[in-house]
Amino acid sequence: MSRMQDASADLDFAAFCLWIHSNDPDIEGILTVMGEALAQDTDREARDDLAGLIEDGLGSEHARKIWRNLMETLFTPRRGTIVGDARLAGQEEGREEGRVAGKAEQLLRLMERRGFSLTEKTRQRVTTCSDMPLLDLWFDRAIDATTLDEIFSAPSSTDRVPAPAQRPEHTTAPSQGLTDPESSAN
């Protein structure tokens, strides 16, 4: 299958040919032709199903990787289908996890640059927090705080960033200086 017209004429047969030739040296070209032919198919549900079957049938990890990249380039997941909704939800979840992890890293860096002495327990508290508004609140507080207790105290009604109430194990008694409240308990 080296021409889009041939692949478009019989997509099922073209998919079968892909499986047989998934180790072909020109697999990228063959997959590109198939992807473009599949993109012309107006039956989106059948197209999505066939795209999934093609990926499952490719015997080469190299070919599967090329196919996944092509599918991400050629097709936008469609809302309203199980596959499309799941893919879109997974993409959004991954983006949100990335934003949260990035904010946690920024907060740790800011606290280190400000001279706070951080224990592993405090680092873990920050990196395991999945509440973006709370991380935003801690970050904003870390800009001006003189103690870690000021950063991690329970949210109040005067805070700019709304955050859910803290569990009791996340509040500590105030301490002096730029030290970690957990380290003063030793």
C-alpha positions, 0 to 999 in steps of 0.5 A, spaced: 500 500 500 503 505 497 498 510 494 492 513 498 487 511 493 489 503 493 488 504 501 482 508 501 479 503 496 479 497 501 481 499 508 480 493 511 484 489 506 489 495 507 489 494 515 491 486 513 497 488 509 499 493 514 499 487 519 503 483 514 508 488 513 509 491 520 517 490 519 518 493 512 523 498 512 518 503 509 513 502 514 513 509 516 511 511 509 506 505 509 503 507 515 502 514 513 499 512 507 494 508 511 493 514 516 491 519 510 486 514 507 483 512 514 482 520 515 478 520 509 473 515 512 467 519 514 464 514 518 468 516 524 466 510 529 468 505 524 475 509 523 476 509 530 475 502 531 479 500 525 485 505 527 485 501 534 485 494 530 491 496 526 495 498 532 493 492 536 495 488 530 502 491 528 507 486 530 513 491 531 513 496 537 517 501 532 510 501 527 506 501 533 509 508 536 509 511 529 502 509 528 500 512 535 504 519 533 500 519 526 493 518 530 495 523 534 496 528 528 491 526 524 485 525 529 482 529 534 479 525 539 471 525 538 467 527 544 461 522 545 464 516 544 467 511 549 474 511 546 474 519 545 471 521 551 476 516 555 482 519 551 480 526 552 479 525 560 486 521 560 489 527 556 486 532 561 488 528 567 495 528 565 495 535 564 492 537 571 497 532 574 503 535 570 500 542 573 500 540 580 507 537 580 510 543 577 507 547 582 509 543 587 516 543 585 516 551 584 513 551 591 519 547 594 524 551 590 521 558 592 522 555 600 529 553 598 531 559 595 528 563 601 532 559 606 527 555 609 530 548 612 526 543 609 525 536 612 523 530 607 517 530 611 515 537 608 518 535 601 513 529 601 507 533 604 508 538 598 509 533 593 504 529 595 499 534 595 494 534 589 490 540 591 492 545 586 488 551 590 492 549 596 498 549 593 497 556 590 495 558 597 502 555 600 506 558 594 503 565 595 504 565 603 511 562 601 513 569 598 513 573 604 513 568 610 518 568 615 516 561 618 514 554 615 508 555 620 506 561 616 506 557 609 502 551 612 497 554 617 490 552 616 486 556 610 482 562 613 477 566 610 482 572 608 486 568 604 486 569 596 486 562 594 480 558 596 482 551 599 479 545 603 479 545 610 486 542 612 486 535 616 488 536 623 495 532 622 497 538 617 497 543 622 502 545 627 504 549 632 508 556 630 515 555 631 521 561 630 525 562 624 526 559 617 526 552 620 521 546 618 516 545 624 517 537 623 524 538 625 523 542 631 518 536 634 525 532 635 
